[in-house]
Amino acid sequence: MAQFGKGYAKRSTPSYFMAIVGVSLVLFLLGLLGWIVINANQLGENFKENIEVQVYVRENVSPKDSAALVQYIASQPYTKSYHYMTKELARQQFISDGNSDFSSVLDKNPLPASVNFNIRSTYAYPDSLNKIKADLIQNIAVSEVQYNKALVSNLSNMIRKVSFILLAVAIVISVLVIILIDNTIRLAMFSNRFLIKTMQMVGATRWFIAKPMDLRALVNGLISGLIAIGGIIGVIFITEKWLPDIRALRDYTLLSLLFVVIVLLGISISLISTHRSVVKYLKMKLDDLY
């Protein structure tokens, strides 16, 4: 039986090499798609968190009530960041936007103070913002609450459409990846069909024949996954070198999860396809192998 193991290893090396290369390429393409989906998701989150809400403070509000309003907004779960815009800062902002200074015409600054804050992405939806506005407008220190409703609505619709498209593409690519890996492994095992049948004819059990091939499939799947991950990391670093701003979208948790999925996918499909091929050739008659 040992002689069969040595002969098997020597004769199967070329086919295994091609199987590793083929599986690595397919997993690499799947990983790139996953990375694009992760970046698209992070980009959408950043867009959402750039939505700013302006809460205008009433005239002649006491400093106590104004401070209480700022503290209330700062303590809310929907607030990501905030800053208090005084009347003078509002005037300076008005002038920096290209408008004329009205101080030479008016004795009093007509611009109100405001609390401007950015919301968290989970609240960047029309229904949530309407509830936030309804809650804030009840505060005695608030005169008006404004945000770009058209931007919020368009952004939500755009992200929803892009998410559906990416999900559909991911499902299609995943199915194709499974099919391609399965065909690659089965093609690699095809060159070993006579060896499998010969071992069976001399009395080797199914477990004895399948065990080394299954173990090799596990190793090959792991190697393929690691090669694919190495290629993806290379693409990420090259892309971030050309486009430094994209580095801000990097999510180590999601990337780690993506890499784990790639390795597990490579191992599981390689193992299942290899074992199915071994069982298939064991059940076939010798004449059917030609």
PyMOL commands that set and color helices and strands:
alter all, ss='L'
color gray80, all
select helices_A, chain A and resi 2-49+63-75+87-96+102-104+121-123+126-136+149-190+193-201+206-242+244-249+252-283+286-289
alter helices_A, ss='H'
color red, helices_A
select strands_A, chain A and resi 52-57+79-85+114-119+142-146
alter strands_A, ss='S'
color yellow, strands_A
deselect
rebuild
show_as cartoon
